Amino acid sequence: MGEKYKPWIIFLLLLIITCSRARELVGSGTENKILEAISDENHETVHTEHEHAHVHSHTDHMNPSVMVFLTLEDLKIGKTMAVYFPKRDPATSPKLWPREEAESLPFSLKELPNLLKVFSFSANSPQAKAMEDTLRECESKAIKGEVKFCATSLESMLDFSQTILGLTHELQVFTTSHQTKSSVTFQNYTFENIVEIPASKMVACHTMPYPYAVFYCHSQESENKMYKVALGGENGDRVEAMVVCHMDTSHWGHGHVSFQVLKVEPGTTSVCHFFPADNLILVPKVEQHGLSTM
């Protein structure tokens, strides 16, 4: 085990015993803070361009789980809209494995029958279907201008992110944070404050269903913007939510569910989406002065 990973190994052991919350994650100790971030309450929904391209058949009655999309024009203080924030139980959510343990098993669709035996799942079980979907998604071809990688360990996530963002940069990590305890997953929220987070590049990492923690991490060459949005729910819930806006959607498939939700066509407008609390956005660290408020 390399020296640079030793600090978070101790924290990982503590995380298995007690799960903590994370708000904005900044500065030193990035590895440990990423581990804190993934122990938050959400785990059900994956917000990748590929994932949503495959779920459009579920939007006939507008399943609440797809109600996470908006446009840049919608990001205005005082606006109210319905947003879905999934909730999860940290005690039962998959945990990150150390790199050595994760790499001891093949992460490959062709090895799925053997993997099902390892985890004692039957071929027709929901767990088997979830594993198959994740492996297929991770092996799918990236869209034009996208670099993608499925991280099966914290080390591999950091290695990929530093390759994209620059090995000389200290990483800054953001995640959605729930300020109040609530079981409500779908309700109207009012935008109370909006702050743009400057980022020349970013890596978004989304949780994927698997027996241990797997993150679909990707970065796009096209312009993206990132915002921290303070939300007030109609039941009193408070959320500090991360929103990423993709300014060029011309290369996205017409079946992408965001176009159905927003009733727009590819390339005609920006597409923004809220991040669940266990999804991460990694960017090069910048000084915090001069952030713009909308």
C-alpha positions as CSV (number, residue, x, y, z in Angstrom):
1,M,0.0,0.0,0.0
2,G,1.4,3.4,-1.1
3,E,2.2,6.0,1.5
4,K,-0.3,8.5,0.0
5,Y,-3.2,6.2,0.7
6,K,-2.4,5.2,4.3
7,P,-4.3,8.1,6.0
8,W,-7.7,7.1,4.5
9,I,-7.3,3.4,5.2
10,I,-7.6,4.1,8.9
11,F,-10.6,6.3,8.2
12,L,-12.2,3.6,6.0
13,L,-12.2,1.2,9.0
14,L,-13.9,3.8,11.1
15,L,-16.4,4.5,8.3
16,I,-17.5,0.9,8.3
17,I,-18.4,1.2,12.0
18,T,-19.9,4.7,11.9
19,C,-21.2,6.7,8.9
20,S,-20.9,10.4,9.0
21,R,-22.4,13.3,6.9
22,A,-20.5,15.6,4.7
23,R,-21.1,19.1,3.4
24,E,-18.8,21.0,1.1
25,L,-15.4,19.3,1.1
26,V,-12.4,21.5,0.7
27,G,-8.6,21.4,1.0
28,S,-6.3,18.9,2.7
29,G,-7.4,15.4,3.6
30,T,-9.3,15.0,0.3
31,E,-9.2,11.2,0.5
32,N,-10.8,11.1,3.9
33,K,-13.4,13.7,3.0
34,I,-14.5,11.7,-0.1
35,L,-15.2,8.8,2.2
36,E,-17.3,11.0,4.4
37,A,-19.3,12.2,1.3
38,I,-20.4,8.8,0.1
39,S,-21.8,8.0,3.5
40,D,-24.7,10.5,3.1
41,E,-28.3,9.5,2.6
42,N,-28.8,9.0,-1.1
43,H,-28.0,5.9,-3.2
44,E,-30.9,5.0,-5.5
45,T,-30.4,7.2,-8.6
46,V,-27.5,7.4,-11.0
47,H,-27.3,10.7,-13.0
48,T,-25.1,9.9,-15.9
49,E,-25.9,10.8,-19.5
50,H,-25.8,7.1,-20.4
51,E,-28.0,6.0,-17.5
52,H,-30.8,8.4,-18.3
53,A,-30.6,7.5,-22.0
54,H,-31.7,4.0,-21.0
55,V,-34.6,4.9,-18.7
56,H,-36.8,6.9,-21.0
57,S,-39.4,4.1,-21.1
58,H,-40.1,4.8,-17.4
59,T,-41.1,8.4,-18.0
60,D,-44.5,7.8,-19.5
61,H,-46.1,8.9,-16.2
62,M,-43.1,11.0,-15.2
63,N,-41.6,8.8,-12.5
64,P,-40.5,11.3,-9.7
65,S,-37.0,9.9,-9.9
66,V,-36.4,11.6,-13.2
67,M,-37.5,15.0,-11.8
68,V,-34.0,16.4,-11.4
69,F,-33.5,18.3,-14.6
70,L,-33.7,22.0,-15.3
71,T,-32.1,24.6,-17.6
72,L,-29.7,27.4,-16.8
73,E,-32.6,29.8,-17.2
74,D,-34.4,28.0,-14.4
75,L,-31.6,28.8,-11.9
76,K,-33.2,31.9,-10.4
77,I,-33.6,32.8,-6.7
78,G,-37.3,32.6,-5.8
79,K,-38.1,29.9,-8.3
80,T,-40.0,26.9,-7.0
81,M,-39.9,23.5,-8.6
82,A,-40.4,19.8,-7.7
83,V,-37.2,18.0,-7.2
84,Y,-36.4,14.3,-6.4
85,F,-33.7,13.6,-3.8
86,P,-33.4,9.8,-3.1
87,K,-32.7,8.7,0.4
88,R,-30.6,5.8,1.5
89,D,-29.6,4.1,4.8
90,P,-25.8,4.4,5.2
91,A,-25.7,1.3,7.4
92,T,-26.9,-0.9,4.5
93,S,-25.3,0.8,1.5
94,P,-22.3,-0.8,-0.3
95,K,-18.9,0.2,1.1
96,L,-15.8,1.1,-0.8
97,W,-13.3,-1.7,-1.0
98,P,-9.5,-1.1,-0.9
99,R,-7.9,-1.3,-4.3
100,E,-6.3,-4.7,-3.6
101,E,-9.5,-6.3,-2.7
102,A,-11.5,-4.8,-5.5
103,E,-8.9,-5.8,-8.1
104,S,-8.8,-9.3,-6.8
105,L,-12.2,-9.9,-8.6
106,P,-12.8,-9.3,-12.3
107,F,-15.0,-6.3,-13.1
108,S,-16.2,-7.6,-16.4
109,L,-19.6,-8.4,-18.0
110,K,-18.2,-11.7,-19.5
111,E,-17.3,-12.8,-16.0
112,L,-20.8,-12.1,-14.6
113,P,-21.7,-15.8,-14.1
114,N,-18.6,-16.3,-12.0
115,L,-19.2,-13.1,-10.1
116,L,-22.8,-14.1,-9.2
117,K,-21.4,-17.3,-7.7
118,V,-18.9,-15.3,-5.6
119,F,-21.7,-13.1,-4.2
120,S,-24.2,-16.0,-4.0
121,F,-26.8,-14.3,-6.3
122,S,-29.0,-16.4,-8.6
123,A,-28.9,-15.5,-12.3
124,N,-32.6,-14.3,-12.3
125,S,-32.3,-12.2,-9.1
126,P,-32.7,-8.4,-9.0
127,Q,-29.1,-8.2,-7.7
128,A,-27.9,-10.1,-10.8
129,K,-29.8,-7.7,-13.1
130,A,-28.4,-4.7,-11.3
131,M,-24.9,-6.0,-11.6
132,E,-25.4,-6.8,-15.3
133,D,-26.7,-3.2,-15.9
134,T,-23.8,-1.7,-14.1
135,L,-21.1,-3.8,-15.9
136,R,-22.8,-3.1,-19.3
137,E,-22.9,0.6,-18.5
138,C,-19.3,0.7,-17.5
139,E,-18.2,-1.1,-20.7
140,S,-20.4,1.0,-23.0
141,K,-18.7,3.4,-25.4
142,A,-18.3,7.0,-24.2
143,I,-20.2,9.7,-26.0
144,K,-18.3,12.1,-28.2
145,G,-16.1,14.4,-26.1
146,E,-16.5,12.3,-22.9
147,V,-13.9,10.4,-20.9
148,K,-15.4,7.8,-18.6
149,F,-14.1,5.3,-16.0
150,C,-15.8,3.1,-13.4
151,A,-13.9,3.4,-10.2
152,T,-14.1,0.3,-7.9
153,S,-11.9,1.8,-5.2
154,L,-11.1,5.2,-3.7
155,E,-7.6,5.0,-5.1
156,S,-8.8,4.4,-8.7
157,M,-11.3,7.2,-8.4
158,L,-8.5,9.6,-7.3
159,D,-6.1,8.4,-9.9
160,F,-8.6,8.9,-12.7
161,S,-9.6,12.4,-11.4
162,Q,-6.0,13.5,-11.1
163,T,-5.3,12.3,-14.6
164,I,-8.2,14.5,-15.9
165,L,-7.8,17.5,-13.6
166,G,-4.0,17.5,-13.5
167,L,-1.6,15.6,-11.2
168,T,-0.2,18.9,-9.7
169,H,-3.6,20.1,-8.5
170,E,-5.1,19.6,-5.1
171,L,-8.6,18.3,-5.5
172,Q,-11.7,19.9,-4.2
173,V,-14.8,17.8,-3.7
174,F,-18.5,18.9,-3.6
175,T,-21.6,16.9,-2.8
176,T,-25.2,17.7,-2.0
177,S,-25.9,18.0,1.7
178,H,-29.2,17.5,3.5
179,Q,-29.4,20.0,6.4
180,T,-32.5,18.4,7.9
181,K,-33.6,14.8,8.6
182,S,-36.6,13.8,6.6
183,S,-38.0,10.7,4.8
184,V,-39.5,12.9,2.0
185,T,-37.9,12.3,-1.3
186,F,-40.0,14.3,-3.7
187,Q,-41.5,17.8,-3.0
188,N,-41.5,21.4,-4.1
189,Y,-38.3,23.4,-3.3
190,T,-37.7,27.1,-3.5
191,F,-34.3,28.4,-4.6
192,E,-33.1,30.6,-1.8
193,N,-29.5,31.2,-2.9
194,I,-27.4,30.3,-5.9
195,V,-23.6,30.4,-6.1
196,E,-21.5,29.5,-9.1
197,I,-18.4,27.4,-8.3
198,P,-15.6,28.2,-10.8
199,A,-14.1,25.1,-12.3
200,S,-12.0,24.9,-15.5
201,K,-12.6,21.1,-15.5
202,M,-14.6,18.7,-13.5
203,V,-15.1,15.0,-12.9
204,A,-18.5,13.8,-11.9
205,C,-18.8,10.5,-10.0
206,H,-22.1,8.7,-9.7
207,T,-22.9,5.7,-7.6
208,M,-23.8,2.5,-9.4
209,P,-25.7,-0.5,-8.0
210,Y,-23.2,-3.3,-7.1
211,P,-22.3,-5.5,-4.1
212,Y,-19.5,-3.0,-3.2
213,A,-19.3,0.7,-4.0
214,V,-18.7,1.5,-7.7
215,F,-18.6,5.0,-9.1
216,Y,-19.2,5.9,-12.7
217,C,-16.8,8.8,-13.2
218,H,-16.7,11.0,-16.3
219,S,-15.5,14.3,-17.7
220,Q,-16.6,16.1,-20.8
221,E,-14.7,18.4,-23.1
222,S,-17.8,20.6,-23.7
223,E,-18.5,23.6,-21.4
224,N,-20.0,22.8,-18.0
225,K,-21.0,25.1,-15.2
226,M,-21.4,24.1,-11.5
227,Y,-23.6,25.7,-8.9
228,K,-24.3,25.4,-5.2
229,V,-28.0,26.0,-4.6
230,A,-29.7,26.5,-1.2
231,L,-33.1,25.0,-1.3
232,G,-36.1,25.3,1.1
233,G,-38.6,22.5,0.9
234,E,-42.3,23.0,1.3
235,N,-42.3,20.8,4.4
236,G,-39.3,22.7,6.0
237,D,-36.6,20.5,4.6
238,R,-33.3,22.3,3.8
239,V,-30.9,21.1,1.2
240,E,-27.6,22.5,0.0
241,A,-27.7,21.0,-3.5
242,M,-25.1,20.7,-6.2
243,V,-26.2,21.4,-9.8
244,V,-24.1,20.9,-12.9
245,C,-25.2,22.5,-16.2
246,H,-24.1,21.0,-19.5
247,M,-24.0,23.8,-22.0
248,D,-23.7,21.7,-25.2
249,T,-26.1,18.7,-25.5
250,S,-25.9,18.4,-29.3
251,H,-24.1,15.0,-29.0
252,W,-26.6,13.5,-26.6
253,G,-29.1,10.9,-27.9
254,H,-32.7,12.0,-28.7
255,G,-33.9,9.4,-26.2
256,H,-32.2,11.1,-23.3
257,V,-34.8,11.4,-20.5
258,S,-33.9,15.1,-19.8
259,F,-35.2,16.1,-23.2
260,Q,-38.6,14.5,-22.4
261,V,-38.7,16.1,-18.9
262,L,-37.8,19.5,-20.2
263,K,-39.6,19.1,-23.5
264,V,-36.6,20.3,-25.6
265,E,-34.4,18.9,-28.4
266,P,-30.7,18.1,-28.2
267,G,-28.5,21.1,-28.6
268,T,-31.3,23.7,-28.2
269,T,-30.7,24.6,-24.6
270,S,-28.5,23.8,-21.6
271,V,-29.4,20.8,-19.5
272,C,-28.7,21.1,-15.7
273,H,-29.4,18.4,-13.1
274,F,-29.3,18.1,-9.3
275,F,-26.9,15.6,-7.7
276,P,-27.9,13.1,-5.1
277,A,-26.0,13.3,-1.8
278,D,-23.8,10.3,-2.5
279,N,-22.6,11.6,-5.9
280,L,-19.4,13.6,-6.1
281,I,-18.0,16.4,-8.2
282,L,-14.2,16.7,-8.2
283,V,-12.5,19.9,-9.4
284,P,-9.1,21.6,-9.1
285,K,-9.0,23.5,-5.9
286,V,-9.3,27.3,-6.3
287,E,-9.3,30.2,-3.9
288,Q,-12.8,30.8,-2.5
289,H,-12.9,34.6,-3.0
290,G,-14.8,36.0,-5.9
291,L,-17.5,33.3,-6.2
292,S,-20.5,34.7,-8.1
293,T,-24.0,34.7,-6.6
294,M,-27.0,34.7,-8.9
